[in-house]
Amino acid sequence: MDHLLFIYNPTAGKGQVAEKLSSVVDVFTKAGWLVTVCPTQSKGDATRIARELGPSFSRVVCAGGDGTLSETVTGLMDLKDPPLLGYIPSGSTNDCATTFGLSKVPRQAALAAAETGIPTPIDIGRLNGSPFVYVAAFGAFTKVAYDTPQDLKKTFGHLAYVMEGIVSLPTISPIHLKVEYDNGVIEDDFFFGMVSNALSIGGMRPPNSSNVVLDDGLFEVYLVKKPVTLADVANGFQAFLSMKPGDPGSLIQFQTSRLVITGQEPLHWTIDGEYGGGEVVNVVENCRKALTILRGK
């Protein structure tokens, strides 16, 4: 029998994977896998488990929110020959489930991870050397993703981010930055910036999502130069993800394989919904086809 490593976060979302654990493992076993189950105990566990145990398995499957997937990917990116990756989404927003066409029903997602999923190469980003799966962002509302209390996320799901986003409005201020990318240089004051490789961010489709190709070696970049309007504030965090430019210069969009973003003081980021640190000079790089994930049909 082939060996499968199953990493799951028992506190993600509303704990549905922990409740369905027997059913999920049954799917793996019926598909012919010999399963090793590792529940995470604290932040960073999924990274450590994937890095230390991953080389001994032909497949690694993680279950939890986008943060659990991001941690697992971080561990796998340290391996010379990372195994095939499966994902069972069970978080509050589950952006990666949308991007990868995965069911949010644990047993169905487990079936894709164990047997029916389509192996698909995907690009992985690195921000100052730290891997991210689908988004790195700075500026307005980005602190919301990693500061929103876990119990609020469990109770209200995506609405929790909107609520916290509105509360954070008074802290918004522009940041003067120099942005160097494949085709040029931009220098201006920005309220928000986002580097992504995803079909869903914060539960919303980003602008021009039809241009997204998960393995083309290019990020989609969005830079907002104008403050949101009062009408946008009512929609909180979603406003940034769905906004269209009010004039030709308010929302800058382009694709690039690499970015160097330089500020006058450390620029703080969120990566895949968690705090990602920050430097005065920030380098974002696309690692083309770095991992292979099992997508849904």
VEXVEX-569032 format. One record per residue (C-alpha): residue number from 1; residue in three letters; z, y, x. Coordinates in Angstrom, 1 decimal, m for minus. Example, Ala and Ser with C-alpha at 12.3 -4.5 7.8 and 13.67 -1.06 7.14 Angstrom:
<node 1 "ala" <7.8 m4.5 12.3>>,
<node 2 "ser" <7.1 m1.1 13.7>>,
This chain:
<node 1 "met" <0.0 0.0 0.0>>,
<node 2 "asp" <m0.7 3.6 1.1>>,
<node 3 "his" <2.3 5.8 1.6>>,
<node 4 "leu" <2.8 9.0 m0.5>>,
<node 5 "leu" <5.5 11.7 0.3>>,
<node 6 "phe" <6.7 13.4 m2.9>>,
<node 7 "ile" <8.5 16.7 m2.4>>,
<node 8 "tyr" <9.9 18.4 m5.5>>,
<node 9 "asn" <12.0 21.4 m6.3>>,
<node 10 "pro" <14.6 20.3 m9.0>>,
<node 11 "thr" <15.4 23.9 m9.9>>,
<node 12 "ala" <11.8 25.2 m10.3>>,
<node 13 "gly" <10.8 26.6 m13.7>>,
<node 14 "lys" <13.0 24.9 m16.3>>,
<node 15 "gly" <13.6 21.8 m14.3>>,
<node 16 "gln" <10.8 19.8 m16.1>>,
<node 17 "val" <9.8 17.8 m13.1>>,
<node 18 "ala" <13.4 16.7 m12.5>>,
<node 19 "glu" <13.5 15.6 m16.2>>,
<node 20 "lys" <10.2 13.8 m15.9>>,
<node 21 "leu" <10.8 12.3 m12.4>>,
<node 22 "ser" <10.7 8.7 m13.5>>,
<node 23 "ser" <7.4 9.3 m15.4>>,
<node 24 "val" <5.8 11.0 m12.4>>,
<node 25 "val" <6.8 8.3 m9.9>>,
<node 26 "asp" <5.6 5.7 m12.3>>,
<node 27 "val" <2.1 7.4 m12.2>>,
<node 28 "phe" <2.1 7.3 m8.4>>,
<node 29 "thr" <3.2 3.6 m8.3>>,
<node 30 "lys" <0.6 2.5 m10.9>>,
<node 31 "ala" <m2.1 4.2 m8.7>>,
<node 32 "gly" <m1.1 2.0 m5.8>>,
<node 33 "trp" <1.2 4.3 m3.8>>,
<node 34 "leu" <4.4 3.5 m2.1>>,
<node 35 "val" <6.4 6.6 m2.8>>,
<node 36 "thr" <9.1 8.4 m0.8>>,
<node 37 "val" <10.9 11.0 m2.9>>,
<node 38 "cys" <12.5 14.1 m1.3>>,
<node 39 "pro" <14.2 16.7 m3.6>>,
<node 40 "thr" <14.6 20.1 m1.9>>,
<node 41 "gln" <18.1 21.3 m1.5>>,
<node 42 "ser" <17.6 24.9 m0.3>>,
<node 43 "lys" <15.0 27.5 0.6>>,
<node 44 "gly" <12.7 26.2 3.5>>,
<node 45 "asp" <13.4 22.5 2.8>>,
<node 46 "ala" <9.8 21.8 1.6>>,
<node 47 "thr" <8.4 23.3 4.9>>,
<node 48 "arg" <10.8 21.2 7.0>>,
<node 49 "ile" <10.1 18.0 5.1>>,
<node 50 "ala" <6.3 18.5 5.2>>,
<node 51 "arg" <6.3 19.3 8.9>>,
<node 52 "glu" <8.7 16.5 10.0>>,
<node 53 "leu" <7.6 13.7 7.6>>,
<node 54 "gly" <4.0 14.6 6.8>>,
<node 55 "pro" <2.4 12.9 9.8>>,
<node 56 "ser" <3.7 9.5 8.6>>,
<node 57 "phe" <2.0 9.7 5.2>>,
<node 58 "ser" <m1.6 9.7 4.0>>,
<node 59 "arg" <m0.9 12.0 1.1>>,
<node 60 "val" <1.8 14.7 0.4>>,
<node 61 "val" <2.4 15.8 m3.2>>,
<node 62 "cys" <4.7 18.7 m4.0>>,
<node 63 "ala" <6.1 19.8 m7.3>>,
<node 64 "gly" <7.6 23.1 m8.2>>,
<node 65 "gly" <6.5 26.7 m8.5>>,
<node 66 "asp" <3.9 28.5 m6.3>>,
<node 67 "gly" <6.7 29.1 m3.8>>,
<node 68 "thr" <7.3 25.4 m3.4>>,
<node 69 "leu" <3.6 24.9 m2.8>>,
<node 70 "ser" <3.5 27.7 m0.3>>,
<node 71 "glu" <6.5 26.2 1.6>>,
<node 72 "thr" <4.8 22.8 1.7>>,
<node 73 "val" <1.6 24.3 3.0>>,
<node 74 "thr" <3.5 26.2 5.7>>,
<node 75 "gly" <4.8 22.8 7.0>>,
<node 76 "leu" <1.4 21.1 6.8>>,
<node 77 "met" <m0.2 24.0 8.7>>,
<node 78 "asp" <1.9 23.0 11.7>>,
<node 79 "leu" <0.3 19.6 11.8>>,
<node 80 "lys" <m2.8 18.7 13.9>>,
<node 81 "asp" <m4.2 16.5 11.2>>,
<node 82 "pro" <m2.6 17.4 7.9>>,
<node 83 "pro" <m2.7 14.8 5.1>>,
<node 84 "leu" <m4.4 15.3 1.7>>,
<node 85 "leu" <m2.3 17.6 m0.5>>,
<node 86 "gly" <m1.5 17.2 m4.2>>,
<node 87 "tyr" <0.4 19.7 m6.4>>,
<node 88 "ile" <2.3 19.3 m9.7>>,
<node 89 "pro" <2.9 22.9 m11.0>>,
<node 90 "ser" <6.3 23.6 m12.7>>,
<node 91 "gly" <7.1 27.2 m12.0>>,
<node 92 "ser" <7.4 30.3 m14.1>>,
<node 93 "thr" <3.8 31.6 m13.7>>,
<node 94 "asn" <1.9 28.8 m12.0>>,
<node 95 "asp" <m1.0 30.9 m10.6>>,
<node 96 "cys" <m2.1 28.1 m8.3>>,
<node 97 "ala" <m2.3 25.7 m11.3>>,
<node 98 "thr" <m4.9 28.0 m12.8>>,
<node 99 "thr" <m6.8 28.4 m9.5>>,
<node 100 "phe" <m6.9 24.7 m8.9>>,
<node 101 "gly" <m7.6 23.6 m12.5>>,
<node 102 "leu" <m4.4 21.6 m12.7>>,
<node 103 "ser" <m2.5 20.7 m15.9>>,
<node 104 "lys" <1.0 22.1 m16.4>>,
<node 105 "val" <2.0 18.8 m18.0>>,
<node 106 "pro" <3.8 16.9 m15.1>>,
<node 107 "arg" <2.4 13.5 m15.9>>,
<node 108 "gln" <m1.2 14.7 m16.1>>,
<node 109 "ala" <m0.9 16.8 m12.9>>,
<node 110 "ala" <0.6 13.7 m11.3>>,
<node 111 "leu" <m2.4 11.7 m12.2>>,
<node 112 "ala" <m4.7 14.2 m10.5>>,
<node 113 "ala" <m2.4 14.2 m7.4>>,
<node 114 "ala" <m2.4 10.4 m7.3>>,
<node 115 "glu" <m5.8 9.2 m8.4>>,
<node 116 "thr" <m8.2 11.4 m10.3>>,
<node 117 "gly" <m8.1 14.7 m8.5>>,
<node 118 "ile" <m11.1 16.1 m6.6>>,
<node 119 "pro" <m10.5 16.6 m2.8>>,
<node 120 "thr" <m11.4 20.2 m2.2>>,
<node 121 "pro" <m11.2 22.2 1.1>>,
<node 122 "ile" <m9.4 25.5 0.7>>,
<node 123 "asp" <m8.9 28.5 2.9>>,
<node 124 "ile" <m5.3 29.4 3.9>>,
<node 125 "gly" <m4.2 32.9 4.9>>,
<node 126 "arg" <m1.9 33.9 7.7>>,
<node 127 "leu" <0.0 37.2 7.7>>,
<node 128 "asn" <1.4 37.9 11.1>>,
<node 129 "gly" <1.2 34.2 11.8>>,
<node 130 "ser" <2.9 33.1 8.5>>,
<node 131 "pro" <0.7 31.0 6.2>>,
<node 132 "phe" <0.1 31.9 2.5>>,
<node 133 "val" <m1.8 30.0 m0.1>>,
<node 134 "tyr" <m3.1 32.6 m2.5>>,
<node 135 "val" <m1.8 36.2 m2.2>>,
<node 136 "ala" <m0.2 38.7 0.2>>,
<node 137 "ala" <0.6 42.1 m1.2>>,
<node 138 "phe" <2.5 45.3 m0.4>>,
<node 139 "gly" <3.6 48.5 m2.2>>,
<node 140 "ala" <4.3 49.1 m5.9>>,
<node 141 "phe" <5.9 46.2 m7.8>>,
<node 142 "thr" <5.5 43.7 m5.0>>,
<node 143 "lys" <9.3 43.5 m4.5>>,
<node 144 "val" <9.6 42.3 m8.1>>,
<node 145 "ala" <8.3 38.8 m7.3>>,
<node 146 "tyr" <11.0 37.9 m4.8>>,
<node 147 "asp" <13.8 40.0 m6.3>>,
<node 148 "thr" <13.6 38.8 m9.9>>,
<node 149 "pro" <16.7 36.6 m10.6>>,
<node 150 "gln" <16.0 32.9 m11.0>>,
<node 151 "asp" <17.8 32.7 m14.3>>,
<node 152 "leu" <15.6 35.5 m15.6>>,
<node 153 "lys" <12.5 33.7 m14.5>>,
<node 154 "lys" <13.6 30.5 m16.2>>,
<node 155 "thr" <14.4 32.3 m19.5>>,
<node 156 "phe" <11.5 34.7 m19.8>>,
<node 157 "gly" <8.8 33.2 m17.5>>,
<node 158 "his" <6.1 35.7 m16.6>>,
<node 159 "leu" <7.6 38.3 m18.9>>,
<node 160 "ala" <10.5 38.5 m16.4>>,
<node 161 "tyr" <8.2 40.0 m13.8>>,
<node 162 "val" <6.9 42.6 m16.2>>,
<node 163 "met" <10.5 43.6 m17.1>>,
<node 164 "glu" <11.6 43.9 m13.5>>,
<node 165 "gly" <8.3 45.8 m12.6>>,
<node 166 "ile" <9.1 48.5 m15.1>>,
<node 167 "val" <12.6 48.9 m13.8>>,
<node 168 "ser" <11.3 49.3 m10.2>>,
<node 169 "leu" <9.0 52.2 m11.1>>,
<node 170 "pro" <11.2 54.9 m9.7>>,
<node 171 "thr" <11.0 53.4 m6.2>>,
<node 172 "ile" <7.2 53.7 m6.0>>,
<node 173 "ser" <5.9 56.0 m3.3>>,
<node 174 "pro" <2.6 56.2 m1.4>>,
<node 175 "ile" <2.2 54.6 2.1>>,
<node 176 "his" <m0.1 56.1 4.7>>,
<node 177 "leu" <m2.1 53.3 6.3>>,
<node 178 "lys" <m5.1 52.5 8.6>>,
<node 179 "val" <m7.0 49.5 7.3>>,
<node 180 "glu" <m9.4 47.8 9.7>>,
<node 181 "tyr" <m11.6 45.0 8.2>>,
<node 182 "asp" <m14.9 43.2 9.0>>,
<node 183 "asn" <m17.2 46.0 7.9>>,
<node 184 "gly" <m15.3 49.2 8.6>>,
<node 185 "val" <m12.1 51.2 8.7>>,
<node 186 "ile" <m10.2 53.1 5.9>>,
<node 187 "glu" <m7.4 55.5 6.4>>,
<node 188 "asp" <m5.5 56.9 3.3>>,
<node 189 "asp" <m2.3 56.9 1.2>>,
<node 190 "phe" <m2.0 53.7 m0.8>>,
<node 191 "phe" <0.4 52.7 m3.6>>,
<node 192 "phe" <m0.5 49.1 m3.6>>,
<node 193 "gly" <m2.5 46.6 m1.6>>,
<node 194 "met" <m3.4 42.9 m2.2>>,
<node 195 "val" <m5.1 40.3 m0.1>>,
<node 196 "ser" <m5.9 37.2 m2.2>>,
<node 197 "asn" <m7.9 34.0 m2.5>>,
<node 198 "ala" <m7.1 33.1 m6.2>>,
<node 199 "leu" <m8.4 33.1 m9.7>>,
<node 200 "ser" <m5.0 34.1 m11.1>>,
<node 201 "ile" <m2.3 36.4 m9.8>>,
<node 202 "gly" <0.9 37.1 m11.8>>,
<node 203 "gly" <m0.7 35.3 m14.7>>,
<node 204 "met" <m3.7 37.6 m14.8>>,
<node 205 "arg" <m7.3 37.3 m13.5>>,
<node 206 "pro" <m7.8 39.8 m10.7>>,
<node 207 "pro" <m10.8 42.2 m10.8>>,
<node 208 "asn" <m14.1 40.6 m9.9>>,
<node 209 "ser" <m12.6 37.1 m9.9>>,
<node 210 "ser" <m16.1 35.7 m10.4>>,
<node 211 "asn" <m16.6 36.5 m6.7>>,
<node 212 "val" <m13.8 34.2 m5.6>>,
<node 213 "val" <m14.9 31.2 m3.5>>,
<node 214 "leu" <m11.9 29.2 m2.3>>,
<node 215 "asp" <m13.5 28.0 1.0>>,
<node 216 "asp" <m15.9 30.8 2.0>>,
<node 217 "gly" <m13.6 32.2 4.8>>,
<node 218 "leu" <m13.3 35.5 2.9>>,
<node 219 "phe" <m10.3 37.2 1.2>>,
<node 220 "glu" <m10.6 39.5 m1.8>>,
<node 221 "val" <m8.9 42.8 m0.9>>,
<node 222 "tyr" <m7.7 45.4 m3.5>>,
<node 223 "leu" <m6.3 48.8 m2.4>>,
<node 224 "val" <m5.0 51.3 m5.0>>,
<node 225 "lys" <m5.0 55.0 m4.0>>,
<node 226 "lys" <m3.9 56.5 m7.3>>,
<node 227 "pro" <m0.6 56.2 m9.1>>,
<node 228 "val" <m0.6 54.3 m12.4>>,
<node 229 "thr" <m0.7 56.3 m15.6>>,
<node 230 "leu" <2.2 56.4 m18.2>>,
<node 231 "ala" <0.1 54.0 m20.4>>,
<node 232 "asp" <m0.1 51.6 m17.5>>,
<node 233 "val" <3.7 51.7 m17.0>>,
<node 234 "ala" <4.1 50.2 m20.4>>,
<node 235 "asn" <2.3 47.1 m19.2>>,
<node 236 "gly" <4.4 46.9 m16.0>>,
<node 237 "phe" <3.3 44.6 m13.3>>,
<node 238 "gln" <0.3 43.4 m15.3>>,
<node 239 "ala" <m1.2 46.9 m15.1>>,
<node 240 "phe" <m2.0 46.5 m11.4>>,
<node 241 "leu" <m3.6 43.1 m11.8>>,
<node 242 "ser" <m5.9 44.1 m14.6>>,
<node 243 "met" <m6.5 47.8 m13.8>>,
<node 244 "lys" <m10.0 49.1 m13.4>>,
<node 245 "pro" <m10.8 52.2 m11.4>>,
<node 246 "gly" <m10.4 55.4 m13.3>>,
<node 247 "asp" <m12.8 57.1 m10.8>>,
<node 248 "pro" <m14.9 55.7 m8.0>>,
<node 249 "gly" <m12.2 56.2 m5.4>>,
<node 250 "ser" <m9.0 55.0 m7.2>>,
<node 251 "leu" <m9.4 51.2 m6.6>>,
<node 252 "ile" <m11.1 50.0 m3.4>>,
<node 253 "gln" <m12.3 46.4 m3.4>>,
<node 254 "phe" <m14.0 44.4 m0.6>>,
<node 255 "gln" <m14.2 41.0 1.0>>,
<node 256 "thr" <m13.2 40.3 4.6>>,
<node 257 "ser" <m12.2 37.4 6.9>>,
<node 258 "arg" <m9.6 39.5 8.8>>,
<node 259 "leu" <m7.5 42.7 8.3>>,
<node 260 "val" <m5.4 44.8 10.6>>,
<node 261 "ile" <m3.2 47.2 8.6>>,
<node 262 "thr" <m1.3 49.8 10.6>>,
<node 263 "gly" <1.4 52.0 9.2>>,
<node 264 "gln" <3.9 54.5 10.5>>,
<node 265 "glu" <6.9 52.2 9.8>>,
<node 266 "pro" <7.2 48.5 8.9>>,
<node 267 "leu" <5.2 47.5 5.9>>,
<node 268 "his" <7.0 45.1 3.6>>,
<node 269 "trp" <5.1 42.2 2.0>>,
<node 270 "thr" <5.4 39.6 m0.6>>,
<node 271 "ile" <3.5 36.4 0.2>>,
<node 272 "asp" <3.0 33.8 m2.6>>,
<node 273 "gly" <5.9 35.4 m4.6>>,
<node 274 "glu" <8.4 35.4 m1.8>>,
<node 275 "tyr" <9.5 38.1 0.7>>,
<node 276 "gly" <7.1 37.9 3.7>>,
<node 277 "gly" <8.6 40.4 6.1>>,
<node 278 "gly" <6.6 43.1 7.7>>,
<node 279 "glu" <5.6 44.9 10.9>>,
<node 280 "val" <4.2 48.3 11.8>>,
<node 281 "val" <0.9 46.5 12.7>>,
<node 282 "asn" <0.1 43.7 10.3>>,
<node 283 "val" <m2.7 41.1 11.0>>,
<node 284 "val" <m4.1 39.1 8.1>>,
<node 285 "glu" <m6.4 36.2 9.0>>,
<node 286 "asn" <m8.4 33.7 7.0>>,
<node 287 "cys" <m8.1 30.1 8.2>>,
<node 288 "arg" <m11.3 28.6 6.6>>,
<node 289 "lys" <m11.0 25.2 5.1>>,
<node 290 "ala" <m7.6 24.6 6.8>>,
<node 291 "leu" <m6.3 22.1 4.2>>,
<node 292 "thr" <m7.7 19.8 1.5>>,
<node 293 "ile" <m6.1 19.9 m1.9>>,
<node 294 "leu" <m6.7 17.7 m5.0>>,
<node 295 "arg" <m8.1 19.9 m7.8>>,
<node 296 "gly" <m8.2 19.0 m11.4>>,
<node 297 "lys" <m11.5 18.1 m13.1>>,
